[in-house]
Amino acid sequence: MWDTADAAFTETLAAARAYYAQHGTLAAPRHATALDRAVGRWLTNIRGPGGLGKDDARAERRAAALAAIDEA
């Protein structure tokens, strides 16, 4: 089943990859953008409590996707 939250995560993850490709890190300032997405704010939000979602399996998949970009 297609989920809008997963679709939005995937789209912003692509922007995070673009940011990483340009800067070599996902330690982005809050105002950072990539591919017309607010990557810095998004990274701040998902790193907070419950930011990767309430479903444990979904949160694990999302954490792994982020770690695949930048393990730091």
C-alpha positions in Angstrom: 0.0 0.0 0.0 1.3 3.5 -0.9 1.7 5.9 2.0 2.0 9.6 1.6 4.3 9.8 4.7 6.6 7.3 3.1 6.5 9.1 -0.2 7.4 12.4 1.4 10.2 10.8 3.4 11.6 9.2 0.2 11.5 12.5 -1.7 13.2 14.4 1.1 15.7 11.6 1.5 16.7 12.2 -2.2 17.3 15.9 -1.3 19.4 14.7 1.7 21.5 12.6 -0.7 22.0 15.6 -2.9 23.0 17.7 0.0 25.5 15.0 1.1 26.9 14.8 -2.4 27.6 18.5 -2.3 28.8 19.0 1.3 30.0 15.5 2.3 27.9 15.5 5.5 24.3 15.4 6.7 25.3 17.8 9.6 23.3 20.5 7.8 22.4 23.8 9.3 18.6 24.4 9.8 18.4 26.7 6.9 20.0 24.3 4.4 18.1 23.3 1.3 18.7 20.9 -1.6 16.5 20.1 -4.5 14.1 22.9 -3.3 13.5 21.0 0.0 14.2 22.3 3.5 16.8 19.5 4.3 18.2 21.2 7.4 14.9 21.6 9.1 13.8 18.1 8.0 17.0 16.5 9.5 16.5 18.4 12.7 12.9 17.2 13.0 13.6 13.5 12.2 16.5 13.4 14.7 14.1 14.4 17.5 12.1 12.0 19.6 9.7 10.1 17.4 10.9 11.9 14.3 11.3 8.7 12.2 7.7 7.7 12.9 5.8 5.9 15.6 5.9 2.5 13.9 9.2 0.8 15.0 9.7 -1.1 11.7 9.2 2.0 9.7 11.6 4.0 12.0 14.2 1.3 11.6 14.0 1.4 7.8 14.2 5.2 7.8 17.2 5.1 10.1 19.0 2.6 7.9 18.3 4.7 4.8 19.8 7.8 6.5 22.8 5.8 7.8 23.4 4.5 4.2 24.0 8.1 3.2 26.1 9.3 6.1 27.0 7.1 9.1 28.3 10.0 11.1 
